[in-house]
Amino acid sequence: MINKATLAGIILAGLVGLSGCTAQVGKYNADEAGYKMALADTTAIVNKAKKAGAEWRDIRWPSAKKKKNAKKHAKTLFGKAAKAAKDGDYEAAIKLLNKAAKHAEIGMQVAATQKNAGPH
């Protein structure tokens, strides 16, 4: 039978081991550094989609820094991700950024298939 001191040591070791774990969201850690990496990667993909004329309106709102566009931007994936990060919910923020990146990729695929489309 295990004595109380041994059992307490096992429990303590388990808790110490768990405290170092960080949640993962895809390839990013669910922390501030992971959020910043996800933001940089997603921004690059979305900028590429914008250049191809394939950026969807739900990803981000142009000129979000202007007061008149702030409410519209808050409803986009970038706006929701920024709010989640500000609230400390990095896991949700990264999930929203991943969704934005996926929307940008799909937008580019659609634009590529419709490149030569014309009236019939």
VENNORTA-V22280 format. One record per residue. SS is DSSP state (H for helix, E for strand, L for the rest). OMEGA is omega in degrees with one decimal (NA if undefined). Layout:
BEGIN
SS&OMEGA / SS&OMEGA
END
This chain:
BEGIN
L&-179.0 / L&178.0 / L&-175.1 / H&-178.3 / H&179.0 / H&179.8 / H&178.4 / H&178.1 / H&178.9 / H&179.3 / H&-180.0 / H&179.3 / H&177.8 / H&179.6 / H&178.0 / H&178.6 / H&-179.6 / H&-176.8 / H&179.8 / L&-178.1 / L&175.7 / L&179.2 / L&178.3 / E&171.8 / E&-174.6 / L&-179.8 / L&-176.9 / E&171.1 / E&-179.5 / L&176.6 / L&-175.7 / H&-179.7 / H&177.5 / H&177.6 / H&-179.0 / H&177.1 / H&179.2 / H&179.2 / H&179.6 / H&-179.6 / H&-178.6 / H&178.8 / H&178.7 / H&-179.4 / H&-178.7 / H&176.9 / H&177.3 / H&177.8 / H&179.3 / H&180.0 / H&178.6 / L&-178.4 / L&-173.8 / L&179.7 / L&179.9 / L&-176.0 / L&-178.0 / L&-179.7 / L&177.9 / L&-178.9 / L&178.8 / L&178.6 / L&-177.9 / L&-177.9 / L&176.7 / L&-177.0 / H&-176.0 / H&-179.6 / H&-175.4 / H&-179.0 / H&178.5 / H&-179.8 / H&-178.7 / H&-178.8 / L&-179.0 / L&179.4 / H&178.0 / H&-179.7 / H&178.4 / H&179.0 / H&179.2 / H&178.9 / H&179.1 / H&178.9 / H&178.8 / H&178.8 / L&178.3 / L&179.2 / L&-175.6 / H&178.9 / H&178.3 / H&-179.4 / H&-179.4 / H&176.8 / H&178.0 / H&177.3 / H&176.6 / H&177.8 / H&178.3 / H&178.7 / H&178.8 / H&177.8 / H&179.0 / H&179.1 / H&179.0 / H&177.6 / H&178.6 / H&177.8 / H&179.1 / H&179.8 / H&-179.8 / H&-179.8 / H&-178.3 / L&-175.3 / L&-176.4 / L&-179.1 / L&178.4 / L&179.4 / L&-179.7 / L&NA
END
